[in-house]
Amino acid sequence: MPTYTVHASPLRPGETKSSPERFLFVRDGFYVWAFLAAPLWLLLHRLWLALIIYLLGCALVGVGLVTLQASSNTHLLIGFLIALLIGFEASTIWRWTLARRQWTTLGFVIGEDAEMAERRFFGEWIKHTSSAMANSDSSPEPKYATPVRRSPPPQSDIIGLFPEPGSQR
């Protein structure tokens, strides 16, 4: 079953939390359209920097192959390998662009298709938000506290099976 990562858009002015209608589900796996038509797929998803890097990389590889006087079979093989790489890494490129645009990753969900993944995610989302609301009404204390060290720090800063500093080997 495919795995989807869930991303929330950055907050707009005046918003306190991101609207669930603007969440984005990015499927992990091979993207056929990114393999077949990488520049068009990158344009469709507005991955401008990735498109520029792709075009410059292809141009540099093309110039390198012409300089090395590689055969047409080599040109074809290298082009196929680049397309295959883009097809496999399309979701990673998409998530990288979202991270650059300050989108937050909320988690991942497994589903047979995008609709099933959305249903599962929002089902858990509703449970989580309703339990958080119930917990916040019943007790004013935070659920998780900062850990407090109750003993003095150890004399050595070394952890594990390494020798003590200053001792003989």
Backbone bond lengths (Angstrom), bond angles and torsions (degrees), N, CA, C in turn:
res aa  C-N    CA-C-N  psi(-1)  N-CA   C-N-CA  omega(-1)  CA-C   N-CA-C  phi
1 M - - - 1.439 - - 1.519 109.45 -
2 P 1.305 116.68 141.77 1.463 120.11 179.92 1.532 112.43 -68.44
3 T 1.303 114.78 150.40 1.461 122.59 175.34 1.520 108.03 -108.76
4 Y 1.318 115.67 137.80 1.460 121.99 178.92 1.520 108.88 -119.46
5 T 1.331 116.35 138.77 1.461 119.92 169.96 1.521 107.26 -97.40
6 V 1.330 115.93 143.59 1.459 121.88 -176.35 1.522 108.19 -110.07
7 H 1.327 115.83 129.20 1.460 122.00 -176.50 1.522 109.77 -125.04
8 A 1.332 115.77 139.47 1.462 122.12 176.81 1.520 108.70 -107.72
9 S 1.320 115.01 136.39 1.465 120.07 -179.02 1.523 110.37 -69.62
10 P 1.329 116.74 158.01 1.464 118.93 176.65 1.525 110.49 -64.26
11 L 1.311 115.17 154.49 1.463 120.27 -177.42 1.520 110.92 -69.26
12 R 1.320 114.95 137.57 1.459 121.02 173.96 1.525 108.19 -83.24
13 P 1.319 118.09 161.64 1.466 119.74 177.99 1.534 110.89 -58.75
14 G 1.317 115.72 130.13 1.457 121.25 179.60 1.519 114.17 91.44
15 E 1.338 118.95 -4.50 1.460 121.56 178.76 1.526 109.95 -93.93
16 T 1.329 115.94 144.02 1.461 119.49 175.13 1.514 111.29 -99.02
17 K 1.327 117.53 -28.46 1.465 120.78 174.48 1.515 108.93 -146.49
18 S 1.313 115.32 156.58 1.453 121.43 -175.25 1.521 110.97 -69.43
19 S 1.304 115.85 142.23 1.459 121.71 -179.67 1.529 109.74 -76.71
20 P 1.340 118.71 132.25 1.463 120.94 -179.69 1.530 113.57 -61.38
21 E 1.337 117.44 -21.39 1.464 119.71 178.15 1.523 111.78 -68.35
22 R 1.319 116.12 -19.49 1.459 119.85 -178.32 1.524 112.44 -100.44
23 F 1.324 119.27 9.63 1.460 121.41 176.32 1.524 108.56 -69.30
24 L 1.315 115.60 149.02 1.453 121.38 -179.46 1.520 109.13 -123.09
25 F 1.315 116.44 132.79 1.460 123.06 178.86 1.526 107.55 -107.27
26 V 1.327 116.64 119.46 1.463 122.08 -179.91 1.526 108.05 -111.60
27 R 1.330 115.35 118.91 1.464 121.10 -178.44 1.525 110.76 -77.59
28 D 1.325 115.57 136.46 1.457 121.24 171.70 1.517 108.19 -80.96
29 G 1.314 117.06 145.54 1.447 119.37 176.19 1.512 112.16 130.87
30 F 1.310 114.54 -168.63 1.462 122.61 -177.07 1.522 109.88 -84.78
31 Y 1.328 117.00 129.82 1.464 123.17 177.27 1.530 108.00 -103.89
32 V 1.323 116.11 109.36 1.464 121.50 -176.17 1.524 111.03 -62.65
33 W 1.337 116.88 -42.81 1.467 119.32 -177.86 1.522 111.68 -68.64
34 A 1.314 117.87 -31.06 1.465 120.09 175.04 1.526 110.04 -68.75
35 F 1.321 117.22 -32.28 1.466 122.05 176.93 1.526 110.66 -70.98
36 L 1.337 117.02 -45.53 1.456 120.92 -175.14 1.527 113.47 -76.88
37 A 1.316 117.14 -39.13 1.467 121.04 -176.43 1.528 109.34 -141.27
38 A 1.313 116.59 72.33 1.465 121.82 -174.58 1.533 113.03 -57.62
39 P 1.335 119.88 -47.93 1.474 117.66 -178.71 1.531 112.42 -61.83
40 L 1.308 117.35 -40.15 1.466 120.03 179.37 1.527 111.04 -67.47
41 W 1.327 117.62 -39.27 1.461 120.91 178.66 1.530 110.16 -65.00
42 L 1.318 116.97 -42.16 1.467 120.72 178.49 1.530 110.67 -64.80
43 L 1.327 117.50 -39.44 1.467 120.76 176.45 1.522 111.41 -65.86
44 L 1.316 117.10 -42.69 1.461 121.77 -178.63 1.527 111.30 -59.76
45 H 1.322 116.82 -37.88 1.463 121.36 -178.72 1.533 112.53 -94.09
46 R 1.325 116.90 7.72 1.467 123.76 177.01 1.527 112.31 56.47
47 L 1.305 116.14 44.94 1.462 122.39 178.05 1.530 107.95 -98.64
48 W 1.328 116.25 71.32 1.456 122.80 -170.14 1.519 112.21 -63.19
49 L 1.304 117.96 -48.89 1.458 120.64 -177.94 1.531 110.39 -64.76
50 A 1.311 116.56 -40.60 1.467 120.05 177.65 1.530 110.48 -63.98
51 L 1.332 117.33 -36.79 1.468 120.90 177.90 1.525 110.17 -65.52
52 I 1.312 117.84 -43.84 1.463 120.72 179.38 1.527 110.40 -63.55
53 I 1.333 117.03 -43.68 1.472 120.72 178.11 1.527 110.31 -62.80
54 Y 1.337 116.67 -41.59 1.465 120.97 179.08 1.529 110.70 -61.79
55 L 1.337 117.31 -48.18 1.463 120.61 -177.99 1.523 111.37 -65.31
56 L 1.349 117.20 -42.74 1.461 119.55 177.29 1.526 111.68 -64.41
57 G 1.340 116.28 -41.41 1.470 119.80 178.43 1.514 112.09 -62.50
58 C 1.341 116.18 -44.14 1.471 119.28 178.52 1.525 111.11 -64.73
59 A 1.332 116.66 -39.33 1.464 119.72 178.55 1.525 110.72 -64.21
60 L 1.330 116.95 -44.71 1.467 120.07 179.31 1.526 112.07 -63.77
61 V 1.321 116.65 -41.23 1.463 119.90 178.06 1.523 110.06 -65.28
62 G 1.337 116.45 -41.52 1.468 120.12 178.10 1.514 112.37 -61.95
63 V 1.327 116.61 -44.27 1.468 120.38 178.25 1.527 109.90 -64.36
64 G 1.337 116.51 -40.87 1.463 119.68 178.12 1.514 112.27 -62.53
65 L 1.317 117.54 -40.85 1.465 120.38 179.84 1.523 111.51 -68.87
66 V 1.333 116.77 -37.29 1.470 119.78 177.48 1.525 109.67 -67.66
67 T 1.339 116.53 -40.53 1.464 120.48 179.29 1.521 110.85 -63.26
68 L 1.326 115.96 -39.06 1.463 120.08 179.07 1.525 112.71 -80.15
69 Q 1.316 117.44 -2.92 1.459 124.53 -178.51 1.524 111.15 55.05
70 A 1.340 114.62 48.99 1.461 120.44 179.44 1.524 109.49 -73.71
71 S 1.316 115.34 154.00 1.467 120.35 -179.28 1.526 110.44 -72.42
72 S 1.310 115.63 166.41 1.471 120.17 179.37 1.533 110.84 -66.39
73 N 1.330 117.07 -29.79 1.464 119.95 176.20 1.531 110.68 -65.16
74 T 1.314 116.35 -37.65 1.462 120.57 177.85 1.521 110.39 -67.00
75 H 1.340 116.80 -41.64 1.463 121.01 176.06 1.529 110.40 -58.01
76 L 1.319 115.80 -45.61 1.459 121.29 -179.35 1.533 111.45 -64.77
77 L 1.322 116.84 -42.85 1.460 121.17 -179.99 1.536 111.07 -65.07
78 I 1.311 117.55 -44.30 1.470 121.22 179.53 1.529 110.01 -64.84
79 G 1.332 117.40 -42.20 1.466 120.83 177.17 1.523 111.63 -61.81
80 F 1.330 116.95 -40.66 1.463 121.42 177.60 1.524 111.17 -64.16
81 L 1.334 116.75 -42.55 1.466 120.81 -179.82 1.531 111.84 -66.27
82 I 1.334 117.10 -37.89 1.459 120.00 176.78 1.524 110.21 -65.82
83 A 1.337 116.85 -43.20 1.463 120.51 178.04 1.523 110.88 -63.20
84 L 1.316 117.20 -40.19 1.460 121.38 177.97 1.532 110.77 -63.98
85 L 1.319 117.07 -41.46 1.461 121.45 177.21 1.524 110.96 -61.49
86 I 1.315 117.28 -44.87 1.465 121.06 178.68 1.523 110.20 -63.70
87 G 1.310 118.12 -39.86 1.466 121.31 178.63 1.520 112.15 -62.14
88 F 1.314 117.00 -42.11 1.464 120.44 179.95 1.530 112.53 -75.81
89 E 1.311 118.18 -33.80 1.460 121.96 -174.88 1.521 113.81 -99.41
90 A 1.314 118.72 9.05 1.461 121.67 -177.47 1.526 111.73 -59.06
91 S 1.322 117.82 -43.92 1.465 120.00 -179.39 1.529 111.07 -66.42
92 T 1.325 117.39 -35.40 1.460 120.86 178.03 1.531 110.54 -67.30
93 I 1.322 116.51 -41.02 1.464 120.76 177.73 1.521 109.83 -63.56
94 W 1.320 116.47 -41.42 1.466 121.32 179.71 1.532 110.99 -63.97
95 R 1.345 116.95 -45.41 1.470 120.61 178.58 1.527 111.38 -65.51
96 W 1.329 117.64 -36.70 1.459 121.79 177.78 1.527 110.20 -62.09
97 T 1.328 116.88 -43.81 1.461 120.82 178.26 1.519 111.03 -65.02
98 L 1.319 117.86 -40.62 1.456 120.46 177.82 1.530 111.00 -62.98
99 A 1.306 117.18 -40.26 1.466 120.75 178.25 1.532 110.55 -64.87
100 R 1.322 117.22 -39.27 1.467 120.81 176.42 1.521 111.50 -63.55
101 R 1.318 117.05 -31.56 1.469 121.77 -179.55 1.530 112.38 -87.94
102 Q 1.326 117.09 14.00 1.468 124.32 175.98 1.526 113.58 70.24
103 W 1.317 119.71 23.62 1.458 121.90 172.56 1.523 107.24 -75.75
104 T 1.318 117.34 143.48 1.462 120.56 178.78 1.518 109.32 -100.67
105 T 1.311 115.95 141.18 1.458 121.23 176.90 1.515 107.76 -87.71
106 L 1.329 115.90 120.63 1.461 121.12 -177.94 1.524 112.11 -88.38
107 G 1.296 117.23 -24.70 1.458 120.52 -179.41 1.508 110.50 153.19
108 F 1.311 114.79 -161.65 1.454 119.09 177.20 1.516 108.72 -135.89
109 V 1.319 114.61 159.56 1.454 121.34 -178.98 1.529 107.93 -145.10
110 I 1.323 115.40 147.98 1.456 121.23 179.89 1.523 108.09 -107.44
111 G 1.319 116.27 132.77 1.458 120.31 178.88 1.515 110.65 -157.12
112 E 1.339 115.25 157.28 1.464 119.87 -179.83 1.525 111.79 -65.24
113 D 1.325 116.17 -35.14 1.455 122.03 176.15 1.528 108.29 -147.09
114 A 1.324 116.31 -179.41 1.470 120.12 -176.05 1.525 111.26 -63.09
115 E 1.323 117.55 -38.11 1.466 120.23 -179.15 1.530 111.49 -64.79
116 M 1.323 116.62 -43.37 1.468 120.18 178.91 1.531 110.54 -66.12
117 A 1.312 117.54 -38.23 1.460 120.94 177.84 1.528 110.49 -64.13
118 E 1.330 116.55 -40.84 1.470 119.49 177.61 1.519 111.20 -64.25
119 R 1.320 116.83 -42.18 1.471 119.96 178.89 1.520 110.96 -60.66
120 R 1.320 115.97 -46.36 1.469 119.45 -179.80 1.524 111.38 -63.71
121 F 1.313 116.48 -44.87 1.454 120.08 -178.02 1.525 111.04 -63.44
122 F 1.319 117.12 -49.35 1.457 119.33 -176.95 1.525 112.28 -70.66
123 G 1.337 118.08 -27.13 1.462 120.61 172.98 1.518 110.96 -62.40
124 E 1.338 116.49 -46.00 1.461 120.68 177.20 1.528 111.41 -70.23
125 W 1.315 116.58 -34.50 1.462 121.45 179.84 1.530 110.37 -62.01
126 I 1.327 115.98 -43.70 1.464 120.50 179.98 1.522 110.20 -65.44
127 K 1.344 117.13 -43.34 1.468 120.06 177.11 1.531 110.88 -59.38
128 H 1.313 115.98 -44.52 1.466 120.73 -177.95 1.522 111.21 -64.95
129 T 1.314 117.84 -45.52 1.459 120.15 -177.73 1.525 111.48 -69.35
130 S 1.344 117.49 -36.82 1.468 118.89 179.37 1.527 111.07 -70.34
131 S 1.341 117.76 -37.31 1.471 119.57 177.77 1.531 110.44 -70.77
132 A 1.324 118.05 -34.32 1.457 120.68 177.60 1.524 110.31 -67.19
133 M 1.333 116.92 -37.96 1.462 120.52 177.57 1.528 109.97 -66.31
134 A 1.338 117.67 -41.36 1.464 121.16 179.96 1.529 110.63 -65.90
135 N 1.324 117.13 -41.46 1.463 121.04 179.49 1.519 111.40 -68.18
136 S 1.313 118.16 -35.14 1.457 119.53 -178.36 1.527 111.06 -72.33
137 D 1.347 118.21 -28.68 1.458 120.85 178.96 1.525 111.41 -76.50
138 S 1.343 117.34 -35.56 1.455 119.88 -172.70 1.530 113.11 -79.97
139 S 1.309 118.76 -36.54 1.462 119.78 -178.31 1.520 109.76 -135.69
140 P 1.314 117.74 130.85 1.459 119.92 -179.97 1.525 113.08 -77.60
141 E 1.354 117.68 -10.98 1.456 120.70 -178.79 1.520 110.42 -76.57
142 P 1.335 117.48 146.83 1.460 119.04 176.64 1.529 110.16 -68.24
143 K 1.330 114.61 149.12 1.460 119.20 -177.69 1.525 111.52 -69.32
144 Y 1.320 116.70 -38.43 1.457 121.06 -179.39 1.520 108.48 -115.37
145 A 1.314 116.45 129.97 1.462 121.14 179.48 1.524 108.78 -104.76
146 T 1.305 115.62 159.44 1.448 121.22 176.44 1.523 108.84 -72.09
147 P 1.335 118.90 132.40 1.464 119.65 179.73 1.525 111.03 -64.69
148 V 1.314 114.95 142.30 1.460 121.26 -179.15 1.517 108.38 -115.65
149 R 1.329 117.14 131.46 1.461 121.53 177.95 1.519 107.85 -79.76
150 R 1.324 116.57 125.50 1.460 121.31 -176.80 1.528 112.31 -102.32
151 S 1.296 117.96 -5.98 1.466 120.62 178.98 1.528 108.94 -124.99
152 P 1.347 116.52 161.58 1.466 117.93 178.75 1.530 109.97 -67.78
153 P 1.320 117.01 154.41 1.468 119.36 179.62 1.525 110.56 -64.78
154 P 1.328 116.97 152.19 1.468 119.37 -179.89 1.528 110.87 -65.73
155 Q 1.333 115.43 155.67 1.462 121.10 -178.99 1.522 111.38 -68.89
156 S 1.307 116.52 -32.74 1.449 121.18 -176.90 1.525 109.83 -98.77
157 D 1.311 115.94 141.57 1.460 120.90 175.49 1.525 111.71 -92.30
158 I 1.337 115.67 3.05 1.454 119.86 -177.40 1.513 109.22 -96.41
159 I 1.349 115.09 134.10 1.460 120.86 179.37 1.523 107.80 -113.78
160 G 1.305 117.49 136.14 1.453 120.48 174.70 1.503 113.04 108.24
161 L 1.336 116.17 -151.81 1.452 122.36 -174.27 1.524 112.83 -98.41
162 F 1.311 117.95 25.64 1.441 121.47 -179.99 1.529 109.50 -86.45
163 P 1.326 118.46 154.47 1.467 120.18 179.62 1.523 111.31 -68.50
164 E 1.303 115.16 156.02 1.461 121.32 177.28 1.524 108.75 -67.90
165 P 1.331 117.50 147.17 1.465 118.39 178.79 1.532 109.80 -67.00
166 G 1.321 114.92 136.83 1.457 120.68 177.92 1.519 114.22 86.13
167 S 1.330 118.87 -8.22 1.470 119.68 179.95 1.526 109.51 -87.61
168 Q 1.341 114.93 164.37 1.458 120.03 -179.11 1.520 110.41 -77.60
169 R 1.291 115.60 151.48 1.468 120.36 -178.92 1.479 112.42 -93.37
